[in-house]
Amino acid sequence: MTIKLQWGLNPVPENACAAWGARAILENQVLDLLSNRQDFAAPEIPESEKKIFINWINNTALPKLRKHIVDQSWNNDSEEVFEFHDGVFHTLASCKKSYGYCYILCWQEKS
């Protein structure tokens, strides 16, 4: 089953069993996530695995992205793509020269 998200970077890789995307605001190297600009889909995994994925996003992926934004002096006009791979978990993020947003995609690959 192909996962499609309303927010974040698309497309979601075909090997994903869970995905989370967001269009965050990036201003002065501060990433601000808005609840109505996020999307999550995990149609094929149990609730316990969803919790592991969500915890990984909040406690690993987003802190790594925030650190990268500061360390690399990202501005919202950047074209750079942040990539982070951690076993079956992955993150991509880019401002795509949007002058205000950072598009994020996290996914868990099928095992």
Secondary structure, DSSP 8 states (H G I E B T S, - for coil): -----SSSSS---TTEEEEEEEEEEEETTEEE--GGGEEEE-TTS-HHHHHHHHHHIIIIIHHHHHHHHHHTT--TT---EEEEEETTEEEEEE-TT-SSEEEEEEEEE--
